[in-house]
């Protein structure tokens, strides 16, 4: 297999970075930054066949499994009781800030990219709306930053990828079905029912039943620690697969399976989450390597002034302005509001949603929006990684 060198190199890179991972926690160097940059360097030495690597058969299942685990783990770490108790800031960001970010992203895209289908521009804006707190890890782990602010950023990034998923799926469905005759009211009604009712219901049931089963079996001494950890993958994939078999949306099902995970014992829940996070992290790093090695070289020919302008706007005005609006009336200072607005990095969710869109729609005709998303994520990895530590010290001076 010609893929073995890449697999071996990825394994060595994960191990090599892991050796020094503790030392990099408080530095401006992040794991995504390292893997993307190494991927870009490797791209100069690989053959032309790797330019088509995004269409390789193994890319789709890896991207799907990564997205399933990311959605499941993000949702499973959510403490619903704590969220309802301290819901004010996260709810404002999720249900005021996020929709405003989506709308503003579309409004800026239309004049910057004339001639491109409005549905494609909407898809681009939606894919770039979720945030990834892991790209500013020093912020959410720093004791310098107030706990309330760290939790707000964490909860927002943990939930906005799941909230952004339904409109992204609608855009993909519209674009995929533009040449189809099945676009009537009955078709869309049935599509909406299957995707956004079957998925949550099946996913929620699987998460509750699977977690409850693990809880009962563990308490009775039937289930050892290793299989408690393996349950994370089993429940997430089971929810995805059953929903897809019923013609619902498997990704939404995976998210709801995590959110309604039936495990009530804290130790067992932590084992499930820790193993799932470790497995998803390995896959995420591999995706970031592919971003640098395959997606950046493909995108470079399409980068122009408008692309750079939109990427910069996406990380600043399109993100920060909705955050400032959503936090009006709170007791936060303007400096803190701007701090939260800046730390809305675009990361793994945007990359995975882009891969999902390319797999569903193909590369042809979608090169421009793919190049914009790739550039925005690349800039975010570098800018948010570099500024996480120094900007966190903002609170030391207050």
HELIX and SHEET records of a PDB file:
HELIX    1   1 UNK A    4  UNK A   19  1                                  16    
HELIX    2   2 UNK A   21  UNK A   24  1                                   4    
HELIX    3   3 UNK A   31  UNK A   43  1                                  13    
HELIX    4   4 UNK A   48  UNK A   55  5                                   8    
HELIX    5   5 UNK A   57  UNK A   76  1                                  20    
HELIX    6   6 UNK A   80  UNK A   85  1                                   6    
HELIX    7   7 UNK A   87  UNK A   92  1                                   6    
HELIX    8   8 UNK A   93  UNK A   97  3                                   5    
HELIX    9   9 UNK A   98  UNK A  112  1                                  15    
HELIX   10  10 UNK A  118  UNK A  127  1                                  10    
HELIX   11  11 UNK A  133  UNK A  136  5                                   4    
HELIX   12  12 UNK A  137  UNK A  141  1                                   5    
HELIX   13  13 UNK A  147  UNK A  176  1                                  30    
HELIX   14  14 UNK A  185  UNK A  193  1                                   9    
HELIX   15  15 UNK A  194  UNK A  198  3                                   5    
HELIX   16  16 UNK A  199  UNK A  219  1                                  21    
HELIX   17  17 UNK A  225  UNK A  245  1                                  21    
HELIX   18  18 UNK A  250  UNK A  259  1                                  10    
HELIX   19  19 UNK A  266  UNK A  290  1                                  25    
HELIX   20  20 UNK A  291  UNK A  295  3                                   5    
HELIX   21  21 UNK A  296  UNK A  300  1                                   5    
HELIX   22  22 UNK A  305  UNK A  315  1                                  11    
HELIX   23  23 UNK A  317  UNK A  326  1                                  10    
HELIX   24  24 UNK A  334  UNK A  342  1                                   9    
HELIX   25  25 UNK A  348  UNK A  361  1                                  14    
HELIX   26  26 UNK A  367  UNK A  392  1                                  26    
HELIX   27  27 UNK A  393  UNK A  397  5                                   5    
END                                                                             
